Amino acid sequence: MPTSPSPRRATKGTAAPIARARPLWPLVVLIALLAGLAVVIAVLPASLAGRFLPAPVRAQDFSGTVWHGSAGRITVDGRDAGALEWRLHPRALLRLRLAAGIHWVKGGFVIDGTADAGRSDFRAADLRGGGPIADLSTLGVAPGWRGIAEVRIREVAADLSAPTPALRSAVGEIDVSDISSPRVAQGSDLGSYALTFDDAALSVDGDVRAALNDKGGPLSLEASLTLAPKTRTGMLSGTVKERENAPPALRRELDDVAQLRARDAQGRIPIDLEFTF
C-alpha cells in the first residue's frame, strides 16, 4: 500500500515560510463609513436632494428624507412635470450622483422605474406604467387629444450639459388606445397605435426617431416619427388608409386630404405632417 506523501521539510538553516494574514482594517473602515453614511442619509431632509438636480429641473414641496422622500411639485424648463417619490440607492452618492427607484405621478398618469442622474446627464430604465395622455398636456401633448397610454421603456438617456437637454438614447414601446381629438373627424375614436423606439444611439442633435403603426381600428397607418427637442418640432411621415369600419366624418376628411395627396395603387394616402410640441 503506497504511503502518503510526507510534508516537505524545510532545508536545514532555512525557516519555513509563514503565510501573512492581510490586514482587515481597510475593510472595517469602509464598512464603518458606509454604515455612517446610511445613518446620515436616513435622517437628512428630502429637500437636500434638490442640490443634485440638473439645471433645467426644479423641485418643491419636499417631504420625507433623502433616503425615502418625495417632491410634490417638479418643473422642467418651467413646465409642470408632476410629483415624484423616490427610494435612494445610497452607493451612488459616493460618485456624486443620484440613483433611485422612482414613482412619478402627473394627474392620473403614473410611471415606476429606476433613475440615475448627475449634473450633466440623466438615465432611466425599466419604466412601466401609463394613464390618460390628456394629463401630459404641459409636457408637449397637444391640447384636446384624448386616449390611454401604456409605457414600457427599457432605457432612456439624456445629456443635460447643454442649454437645451438632448436625448442620447431611447429604447422601448408606448401603446396608445382610444385616441380622439375634437379637431379630427368630429371627435371620433381613431383606434389604437404602437410607438416603438429602438434607437440605442441617437443623433448628435438628440433627435428621436420611432416607428408608428396602428393596432386595429378605423385607420391603417404605417409611419415614422421624428422629434427634435432642440427646436420642439416633429415630423410624421408615412401612409394612411381608412378601413371599412371608419366613421363617415373620418372618411370625408381623408377624401379631402386625398385631393391634395393622391392615393397610391393600394388606396393609401401619403402623409408628411410637421408639428410643434
VENMO-V396873 format. One record per residue. N is the residue number from 1. RES is the residue in one letter. PSI is psi in degrees with one decimal (NA if undefined). Layout:
n = {N;N}
res = {RES;RES}
psi = {PSI;PSI}
This chain:
n = {1;2;3;4;5;6;7;8;9;10;11;12;13;14;15;16;17;18;19;20;21;22;23;24;25;26;27;28;29;30;31;32;33;34;35;36;37;38;39;40;41;42;43;44;45;46;47;48;49;50;51;52;53;54;55;56;57;58;59;60;61;62;63;64;65;66;67;68;69;70;71;72;73;74;75;76;77;78;79;80;81;82;83;84;85;86;87;88;89;90;91;92;93;94;95;96;97;98;99;100;101;102;103;104;105;106;107;108;109;110;111;112;113;114;115;116;117;118;119;120;121;122;123;124;125;126;127;128;129;130;131;132;133;134;135;136;137;138;139;140;141;142;143;144;145;146;147;148;149;150;151;152;153;154;155;156;157;158;159;160;161;162;163;164;165;166;167;168;169;170;171;172;173;174;175;176;177;178;179;180;181;182;183;184;185;186;187;188;189;190;191;192;193;194;195;196;197;198;199;200;201;202;203;204;205;206;207;208;209;210;211;212;213;214;215;216;217;218;219;220;221;222;223;224;225;226;227;228;229;230;231;232;233;234;235;236;237;238;239;240;241;242;243;244;245;246;247;248;249;250;251;252;253;254;255;256;257;258;259;260;261;262;263;264;265;266;267;268;269;270;271;272;273;274;275;276;277}
res = {M;P;T;S;P;S;P;R;R;A;T;K;G;T;A;A;P;I;A;R;A;R;P;L;W;P;L;V;V;L;I;A;L;L;A;G;L;A;V;V;I;A;V;L;P;A;S;L;A;G;R;F;L;P;A;P;V;R;A;Q;D;F;S;G;T;V;W;H;G;S;A;G;R;I;T;V;D;G;R;D;A;G;A;L;E;W;R;L;H;P;R;A;L;L;R;L;R;L;A;A;G;I;H;W;V;K;G;G;F;V;I;D;G;T;A;D;A;G;R;S;D;F;R;A;A;D;L;R;G;G;G;P;I;A;D;L;S;T;L;G;V;A;P;G;W;R;G;I;A;E;V;R;I;R;E;V;A;A;D;L;S;A;P;T;P;A;L;R;S;A;V;G;E;I;D;V;S;D;I;S;S;P;R;V;A;Q;G;S;D;L;G;S;Y;A;L;T;F;D;D;A;A;L;S;V;D;G;D;V;R;A;A;L;N;D;K;G;G;P;L;S;L;E;A;S;L;T;L;A;P;K;T;R;T;G;M;L;S;G;T;V;K;E;R;E;N;A;P;P;A;L;R;R;E;L;D;D;V;A;Q;L;R;A;R;D;A;Q;G;R;I;P;I;D;L;E;F;T;F}
psi = {127.9;144.5;151.3;142.9;132.3;149.3;147.1;129.2;145.9;140.4;142.4;128.2;-3.1;127.1;143.9;139.0;141.4;122.9;127.5;128.8;137.0;139.5;137.6;-7.1;-34.9;-39.2;-40.4;-43.0;-43.1;-44.7;-41.3;-40.7;-44.1;-40.9;-41.8;-39.8;-41.1;-40.5;-42.9;-46.2;-35.3;-20.1;-14.3;143.0;150.6;-27.6;-22.2;-26.4;-25.3;-23.7;-20.0;-4.0;145.3;160.7;-42.0;-10.9;133.7;146.5;145.4;175.8;54.3;151.1;159.1;-154.1;173.0;-36.2;-51.8;100.9;-172.1;157.4;118.3;-13.8;121.5;136.8;144.8;117.0;37.1;-2.0;139.1;122.2;23.4;-152.6;157.5;135.0;142.5;156.7;112.3;146.2;97.7;-25.3;-27.3;-24.8;-25.1;-21.3;14.8;43.6;163.7;125.1;133.9;158.5;135.9;152.8;106.0;135.4;130.7;101.6;-123.6;5.6;125.5;133.3;134.9;148.2;-157.0;150.9;151.3;117.4;142.6;-169.3;-23.8;-2.9;162.8;138.4;143.2;151.5;156.0;46.7;125.7;140.8;-151.4;-166.4;-169.5;129.8;-20.0;-26.8;-4.5;18.4;-33.3;-9.8;11.9;-15.4;129.4;136.0;141.9;-20.3;140.0;154.7;170.7;128.2;143.5;122.7;131.9;84.2;119.5;-36.3;141.4;137.2;146.9;149.1;120.1;8.9;-26.5;161.6;-36.0;119.4;141.6;131.3;145.1;-23.2;152.5;120.3;122.6;-168.1;148.8;119.8;135.2;129.9;159.4;44.9;139.0;159.3;138.2;-15.6;-6.3;122.1;41.4;32.5;15.3;153.1;124.3;2.5;-158.5;150.0;155.5;126.7;118.6;121.1;124.6;28.1;98.8;-22.4;108.8;176.8;167.5;-34.4;-4.8;19.1;139.1;130.2;138.3;156.9;136.3;119.9;150.4;158.3;36.6;166.2;-164.6;-13.4;139.5;116.3;130.2;114.3;167.3;147.0;130.3;126.7;131.5;95.4;-32.0;-38.3;-3.2;42.7;156.7;159.9;126.3;119.2;136.4;-148.4;151.6;147.3;138.1;149.1;174.8;-29.2;9.6;135.3;154.2;-40.4;-37.9;-39.6;-42.7;-42.3;-37.8;-36.2;-36.9;-40.6;-37.9;-19.3;-27.0;-33.1;103.4;144.5;153.5;-171.1;-24.4;6.7;9.8;145.5;124.2;140.6;141.3;97.7;118.5;140.7;169.1;157.6;NA}
